[in-house]
Each structure stands twice: as structure tokens, then as C-alpha cells.
Amino acid sequence: MNAQDHVRKGTTTIGMLCKGGVVMAADKRATIGGHIVVEKNIDKVLKLTDNIAITVAGSVSDIQLLVKLIGAELNLKKIRTGKDASVKEAANLLGMMVYNNIRKFSTIMGITGFLMGGVDQSGVHLYNIGVDGSVTESDGYTADGSGFMMALGVLDTLYKKDAPVADGVKLGVQAINAAMQRDAATGEGIDVVTVTKDGVKKVFAKKVDSFVRV
């Protein structure tokens, strides 16, 4: 067994609705048990389709499998129907997969958490897919991971729903940075992705160099 394939990531991920799009952000640290850093350059905000992005947290092997499965199912839907899935359809499908995954018998708990944001014909949407498979639509902002409380403290204070995407990007950086200061399992850097009518774009990527040179 390769322990790194079953890492439980302490992390911080956030999503927020802005005027004309969704902003999603996360740190870049992967840990075992929230104490031992095993990776310092993990992408936790992923493009799922041309109009949907997700953030990831939890057991790496389960995350990798679920991301592959949901991606394949959404591609199949487009091939069969000629239409992209709505954000709601994608969120409900992923929720069902997470529900089945956490309840299967295994010696390794399949703990995963996803935030999903996207733009479709009905507007801009943000969902939280819980570790139990629950699907909750947010009308403002949401956060996940071990540092979510610190991030929510920033969002509770500074978030404005009608703010432009550019302001949301800055706020996303502030929220993740707050978690990096106090949560031992959050760190190494910040990635921010936006989802608008122009698609999924990584708009901010910064690594934090903690190595001391003498």
C-alpha cells in the first residue's frame, strides 16, 4: 500500500458568487493527518468542464477516482445529447457518487469534500457537496477543509454578493491567506480560478517559499 495514495488532506477551499461569475480558491499543501506535509504543489481547484470547476479535499485516491468518474459521465452526456450538463445536474451526480463512495465497505474511509461552481443558461451557481453526499446550493459563499473557519471569518466580514469578479479574486486570496496563518494543514501557496461566460480560467497562482537559506 502506498500511503501517499490515501492521504487525507487538511486544506482550505472556498467558493463565492460574484457579479457575472464564480470565484474558487484553495491552498496547495497536502498532509497526512494534518501534521506531516507530503506535497507542496497540489492543484485543488480543477476544471471539470468548459463551464464548471471544482475544489477538492479529502482522501487523494477517492478524489482522483471521483473526479475521473464525474468527468467521464459529463462527457458521455454531452456526446449522447449534444448538450452540456447544467451545474445542478453535475452537482447532483457528484453528490450521488460521493454518497455511494462513503457508504461502501472499506478499511480506508473514503472521505471527500467538493465545492462546485459554474455558469449555465440559468445563471451562476455554487454548490457544496458534503462528505456524506449531501448537495447544498449556496446563495453567496461557502468553504471546506480544516481551515474553513478562518476563511469564513474573512468572508463573513468582507463578502459582497454584487461585487465584480476581480474583487472576488482579491477576497479569495485574503480568505485562504487567513487560513494559512492559523491552520497547520493549509499552506504552500494559493490558486484562484474564475468561472464566467468566458469559461474556466486560473487567474492567480502564488507559491510561498518557506525554505530558509544561509
C-alpha positions in Angstrom: 0.0 0.0 0.0 1.3 3.4 -0.9 0.3 5.7 2.0 0.5 8.8 -0.2 -2.3 7.5 -2.3 -4.6 7.6 0.7 -3.5 11.0 2.1 -6.2 12.9 4.0 -5.6 16.5 3.1 -6.0 19.1 5.6 -6.8 22.1 3.4 -8.8 25.2 2.9 -11.0 25.7 -0.2 -13.6 28.5 -0.8 -16.1 29.4 -3.4 -18.1 32.6 -3.8 -20.7 34.0 -6.2 -19.8 37.3 -7.8 -21.4 39.6 -10.4 -21.1 37.5 -13.6 -19.2 34.6 -12.3 -17.9 32.3 -9.5 -14.5 32.6 -7.8 -12.9 29.5 -6.3 -9.7 29.3 -4.4 -7.6 26.8 -2.4 -4.2 26.3 -0.9 -1.5 23.9 -2.2 -0.5 21.8 0.8 -1.2 18.0 1.1 -0.7 16.3 4.5 -1.1 13.1 6.3 -3.3 13.5 9.3 -3.0 17.3 9.0 0.5 17.0 10.6 3.0 15.7 8.1 3.5 17.6 4.8 3.8 15.2 1.9 3.3 17.5 -1.1 3.7 21.3 -1.5 2.3 21.8 -5.0 -1.1 20.3 -5.2 -3.8 21.7 -7.5 -7.0 21.7 -5.5 -9.1 23.8 -7.9 -9.8 21.7 -11.1 -11.5 22.4 -14.3 -14.3 19.9 -14.7 -15.9 21.1 -18.0 -15.7 24.3 -20.0 -18.2 25.9 -17.7 -17.7 24.1 -14.3 -14.8 24.0 -11.8 -14.5 22.1 -8.5 -12.3 22.3 -5.4 -11.2 19.1 -3.7 -10.4 18.0 -0.2 -10.1 14.6 1.5 -8.6 11.2 0.6 -6.5 11.5 -2.5 -7.3 8.2 -4.0 -11.0 8.7 -3.6 -10.8 12.2 -5.0 -8.9 11.1 -8.1 -11.4 8.3 -8.8 -14.5 10.5 -8.3 -13.1 13.3 -10.5 -12.4 10.8 -13.3 -15.9 9.3 -13.0 -17.8 12.6 -12.9 -15.7 13.9 -15.8 -16.4 10.8 -17.9 -20.1 10.9 -17.1 -20.4 14.6 -18.1 -18.6 13.9 -21.4 -20.9 11.0 -22.1 -23.9 13.1 -21.5 -22.6 15.7 -24.0 -21.9 13.0 -26.6 -25.3 11.4 -26.2 -27.5 14.5 -26.0 -25.3 17.2 -27.7 -25.8 19.4 -24.7 -23.7 20.3 -21.7 -24.9 19.3 -18.3 -26.3 22.1 -16.1 -24.4 22.9 -12.9 -27.2 21.5 -10.9 -27.2 18.2 -12.8 -23.4 17.9 -12.3 -23.6 18.7 -8.6 -26.4 16.1 -8.0 -24.5 13.4 -10.0 -21.3 14.1 -8.0 -23.3 14.0 -4.8 -24.7 10.6 -5.6 -21.2 9.3 -6.3 -19.9 10.7 -3.0 -22.9 9.2 -1.2 -22.1 5.7 -2.6 -18.4 6.1 -2.1 -18.6 6.9 1.7 -21.0 4.1 2.3 -19.1 1.3 0.6 -17.3 -1.2 2.9 -13.6 -0.4 3.0 -10.7 -0.5 5.5 -9.9 3.1 4.3 -12.6 5.7 4.8 -13.4 7.4 1.5 -13.7 10.9 2.9 -14.1 13.6 0.2 -15.4 17.1 0.1 -16.1 19.2 -3.1 -17.2 22.7 -3.9 -18.6 23.1 -7.4 -19.1 26.4 -9.2 -20.2 27.1 -12.7 -22.2 29.1 -15.2 -25.0 27.7 -17.4 -28.1 29.0 -19.2 -29.9 29.5 -15.9 -27.2 31.7 -14.4 -24.3 31.4 -11.9 -24.3 28.6 -9.4 -22.2 27.4 -6.4 -22.7 24.0 -4.6 -21.2 22.3 -1.6 -21.0 18.5 -1.9 -20.5 17.2 1.6 -18.6 14.2 2.8 -21.9 12.4 3.2 -23.0 13.1 -0.4 -25.3 16.0 0.6 -25.7 18.7 -2.0 -26.3 22.2 -0.8 -26.6 25.3 -3.1 -25.1 28.4 -1.8 -26.5 31.9 -2.4 -23.3 33.7 -1.5 -20.2 31.8 -0.4 -19.0 28.6 1.2 -15.8 27.0 2.4 -14.5 23.5 3.1 -11.4 21.8 4.7 -9.6 22.1 8.0 -9.1 25.8 7.7 -12.7 26.7 6.7 -13.5 28.5 9.9 -10.7 31.0 9.4 -11.7 31.6 5.8 -15.3 32.0 6.7 -14.3 34.7 9.2 -12.9 36.8 6.4 -15.8 36.1 4.1 -18.4 36.8 6.8 -16.8 40.2 7.2 -15.9 41.3 3.7 -18.1 39.5 1.2 -20.4 41.4 -1.0 -22.6 39.4 -3.4 -22.8 42.1 -6.1 -19.0 42.6 -6.1 -17.3 42.1 -9.5 -15.2 39.0 -10.1 -12.0 41.0 -9.9 -12.8 42.0 -6.3 -13.8 38.4 -5.5 -10.4 37.2 -6.6 -8.7 39.5 -4.1 -11.1 38.4 -1.4 -10.4 34.8 -2.2 -6.7 35.3 -1.7 -7.4 37.0 1.6 -9.6 34.2 2.8 -7.1 31.5 2.0 -4.2 33.5 3.4 -6.1 33.9 6.7 -6.4 30.1 6.9 -2.7 29.7 6.1 -1.8 31.8 9.1 -3.6 29.6 11.6 -4.3 26.2 10.2 -1.3 23.9 10.2 -2.7 21.8 7.3 -3.1 24.7 5.0 -0.2 26.3 3.2 2.5 26.5 0.5 0.5 28.8 -1.8 -2.8 29.9 -3.3 -4.6 29.2 -6.5 -7.7 31.1 -7.6 -9.9 30.1 -10.5 -12.8 32.0 -12.0 -15.8 30.7 -13.9 -17.6 33.1 -16.2 -19.4 33.1 -19.5 -15.8 33.1 -21.0 -15.1 29.7 -19.3 -12.8 28.4 -16.6 -9.6 30.4 -16.0 -6.8 30.3 -13.4 -6.3 34.0 -12.6 -4.0 33.8 -9.6 -1.2 31.3 -8.6 1.4 32.1 -6.0 3.6 29.7 -4.1 5.1 30.5 -0.7 8.7 29.7 -0.2 9.3 28.6 3.4 12.8 27.4 2.8 15.5 29.2 4.8 18.8 29.8 3.0 22.0 30.7 4.8 
